[in-house]
Amino acid sequence: MAKTDGYSRLACDRKTCDTVEYLQGNDPRTGSWKTVKRLTADGVEATITLCPDCYPGYKAVAEANDKAVNSYLEGAQ
């Protein structure tokens, strides 16, 4: 059996997703996986890895949260 080194294991951090891929660094699919950093409400930084299917949903939630925070800072209750 042949052995090939240089693969990364990418696993989606969303609990309802079981997507896992083993990709080499030069594989174009690696660019569709997103690693995002976010701050919790307590100011703790979290690093999240999301697959191509889950990232759009995360982005929509993050954008909605950004709007809510900006609205609050503008004086909304």
Kinemage of the C-alpha trace (Angstrom):
@kinemage 1
@onewidth
@group {chain A} dominant
@subgroup {mainchain}
@vectorlist {calphas} color= white
{ca met a 1} P 0.000 0.000 0.000
{ca ala a 2} L 1.373 3.394 -0.963
{ca lys a 3} L 1.747 6.182 1.551
{ca thr a 4} L 1.265 9.840 0.654
{ca asp a 5} L 2.189 12.553 3.149
{ca gly a 6} L 1.101 16.169 3.263
{ca tyr a 7} L -2.631 15.968 3.857
{ca ser a 8} L -4.665 18.145 6.210
{ca arg a 9} L -7.805 16.915 7.898
{ca leu a 10} L -10.586 19.501 7.642
{ca ala a 11} L -13.641 18.930 9.826
{ca cys a 12} L -16.602 21.279 10.111
{ca asp a 13} L -17.150 22.617 13.653
{ca arg a 14} L -20.920 22.892 13.261
{ca lys a 15} L -22.417 20.193 15.502
{ca thr a 16} L -25.066 19.139 12.981
{ca cys a 17} L -22.505 18.686 10.191
{ca asp a 18} L -20.312 15.635 9.792
{ca thr a 19} L -18.281 16.841 6.807
{ca val a 20} L -14.629 15.797 6.958
{ca glu a 21} L -12.141 16.034 4.097
{ca tyr a 22} L -8.476 15.108 3.776
{ca leu a 23} L -6.882 17.573 1.372
{ca gln a 24} L -3.396 18.525 0.291
{ca gly a 25} L -2.423 22.170 0.566
{ca asn a 26} L -2.457 22.699 -3.196
{ca asp a 27} L -5.957 21.229 -3.591
{ca pro a 28} L -8.294 24.006 -4.813
{ca arg a 29} L -11.053 22.733 -2.498
{ca thr a 30} L -9.098 23.944 0.550
{ca gly a 31} L -10.057 27.508 -0.387
{ca ser a 32} L -13.741 26.757 0.023
{ca trp a 33} L -13.256 25.890 3.716
{ca lys a 34} L -13.329 28.920 6.024
{ca thr a 35} L -11.557 29.445 9.324
{ca val a 36} L -13.086 32.370 11.185
{ca lys a 37} L -12.231 34.005 14.474
{ca arg a 38} L -14.975 35.493 16.584
{ca leu a 39} L -15.332 36.947 20.045
{ca thr a 40} L -17.885 35.566 22.450
{ca ala a 41} L -20.007 37.973 24.476
{ca asp a 42} L -17.406 37.552 27.246
{ca gly a 43} L -14.579 38.606 24.931
{ca val a 44} L -13.112 35.130 24.507
{ca glu a 45} L -11.706 34.467 21.044
{ca ala a 46} L -12.943 31.321 19.321
{ca thr a 47} L -11.567 29.862 16.092
{ca ile a 48} L -14.133 28.024 13.983
{ca thr a 49} L -13.630 25.890 10.868
{ca leu a 50} L -16.630 25.693 8.554
{ca cys a 51} L -17.224 23.612 5.443
{ca pro a 52} L -18.448 25.177 2.196
{ca asp a 53} L -22.049 24.178 2.970
{ca cys a 54} L -22.160 25.674 6.492
{ca tyr a 55} L -20.207 28.899 5.981
{ca pro a 56} L -22.981 30.849 4.187
{ca gly a 57} L -25.357 30.236 7.111
{ca tyr a 58} L -22.719 31.318 9.624
{ca lys a 59} L -22.011 34.458 7.585
{ca ala a 60} L -25.713 35.373 7.574
{ca val a 61} L -25.898 34.958 11.368
{ca ala a 62} L -22.707 37.002 11.851
{ca glu a 63} L -24.013 39.802 9.611
{ca ala a 64} L -27.304 39.906 11.540
{ca asn a 65} L -25.378 40.090 14.815
{ca asp a 66} L -23.201 42.890 13.425
{ca lys a 67} L -26.325 44.864 12.513
{ca ala a 68} L -27.821 44.314 15.971
{ca val a 69} L -24.636 45.483 17.715
{ca asn a 70} L -24.318 48.511 15.440
{ca ser a 71} L -27.961 49.383 16.049
{ca tyr a 72} L -27.437 49.127 19.809
{ca leu a 73} L -24.367 51.367 19.604
{ca glu a 74} L -26.421 53.917 17.661
{ca gly a 75} L -28.817 54.128 20.586
{ca ala a 76} L -31.471 51.501 19.903
{ca gln a 77} L -32.769 49.563 22.885
